[in-house]
Amino acid sequence: MTNKELPSTSSSEEGVIEATLDQFGDELDDAFNDSFDRLELSVKSMDGVKEVLEIEKEKLAKIFYRGKTNLKTKAKVIIEEEITKKMGTHEFQTFMTKLAFLIGVFGLIFSEAVFLTRPYWFPKYYTLCYFPLIGIRYYIYKRQNHHYFMLDFCYWVNSLLMIFIYLYKNPLFFLMVFASANGPVLTSISFWRNSMVFHSLDKITSLYIHLFPAMVTYVLRWNILGNSMCLMPDCRVSFAQTIGFSMVLYFIWQLFYFIKTEIINESRRNKNELMTSFIWQKRHNKMSKILLGRFPEKYHIYLYMFYQSIYHCLTMLPVKFMFQYRIVHSIAIIFQILVSVRNGASFYFDFVPTKSIFSQQKRQQIEKQKLLRKKAKRYEEKNSEQREPTEFEKLIDSQFENHKK
């Protein structure tokens, strides 16, 4: 084998090669730098796109949330309107009246069964009924601005009876509560015309407030406590004791009532924002109008308090015999129950038929109005179908026909 010599390169060729390599390196560096810059710009652009997408996402989420909230609100309004519409129908009102009547009759039977067969349970049964009835009444009266009716003396006596049952058993305190419950509170059934109307929660609650304290004190006096809560060994009491001790409770309540309604809430009362028993009696009770109308208005509240104290004393007169003799106490309670039954009978046989006839006439009038509206709508639709087309409608129809051709 022969050795071949490599061709030698000249210095000029080496310079060209070096220059070419340098140029290629520079171009490679420029291309790399451009690619890096484009890559960096792309990354920045992607970050910007991400930010824009996040912002748009938040906006869409807010729009969706508002739309969802508005949809829920509209749905709620529609549902409430439908419920209100259904509750206002004659069928629903009749069903609720029948259901309330059934519950009321059952409540009467159950109350009578507990009172006669298990008198020891009656104070607890009274407590079990007290809080739901009073709570519902406060909620209803508060919405009507009538909640100051619940500051009346009868509610005060019910509260004191609760205190005696569960907190403070004392012979003198029992006599005070007994006299108040069986005197002015029990007699209020006749005075306020409480009615045994089973389907009316308001009327049943009023009857409960005035009747049940007397029934509870009855079982306490004659079944549970006996003579243990008497001031004297023979359980004799005088008129001075029954009237005087009860008047102490009355004056305490009257002072609180006057301060609350006539001093603290005077501005709201003057604006007719509140309804109290004094205002109601002055507006709606004929006897109160006669007794108060003869004097200037600034003295009306004081005269009302004076008349109330006289009424309180007069209704306390039979309490002495009710405390000493069971038969008298029984007759007094039965008499007031019969008064409430008679008032309830008057409601059912006098007021309800008249109201039913009026409601039926009103329903017939509404049905006639609906029928007239339907006929008017059909007449308008019939006329709209038979009417001649206008010039504009004819022009549009002709253009449409030409376009089809």
HELIX and SHEET records of a PDB file:
HELIX    1   1 SER A   11  MET A   87  1                                  77    
HELIX    2   2 HIS A   90  THR A  117  1                                  28    
HELIX    3   3 PRO A  119  TRP A  121  5                                   3    
HELIX    4   4 PHE A  122  ARG A  143  1                                  22    
HELIX    5   5 HIS A  147  LEU A  151  5                                   5    
HELIX    6   6 PHE A  153  TYR A  166  1                                  14    
HELIX    7   7 PRO A  171  SER A  180  1                                  10    
HELIX    8   8 ALA A  181  VAL A  185  3                                   5    
HELIX    9   9 LEU A  186  PHE A  191  1                                   6    
HELIX   10  10 LEU A  201  VAL A  219  1                                  19    
HELIX   11  11 LEU A  220  ILE A  224  3                                   5    
HELIX   12  12 GLY A  226  MET A  229  5                                   4    
HELIX   13  13 PHE A  239  PHE A  258  1                                  20    
HELIX   14  14 ILE A  259  ILE A  264  3                                   6    
HELIX   15  15 GLU A  266  ASN A  270  1                                   5    
HELIX   16  16 SER A  277  HIS A  284  1                                   8    
HELIX   17  17 LYS A  286  GLY A  293  1                                   8    
HELIX   18  18 GLU A  297  TYR A  299  5                                   3    
HELIX   19  19 HIS A  300  THR A  315  1                                  16    
HELIX   20  20 VAL A  319  GLN A  324  1                                   6    
HELIX   21  21 ARG A  326  SER A  346  1                                  21    
HELIX   22  22 PHE A  347  PHE A  351  3                                   5    
HELIX   23  23 VAL A  352  GLN A  386  1                                  35    
HELIX   24  24 GLU A  391  LYS A  404  1                                  14    
END                                                                             
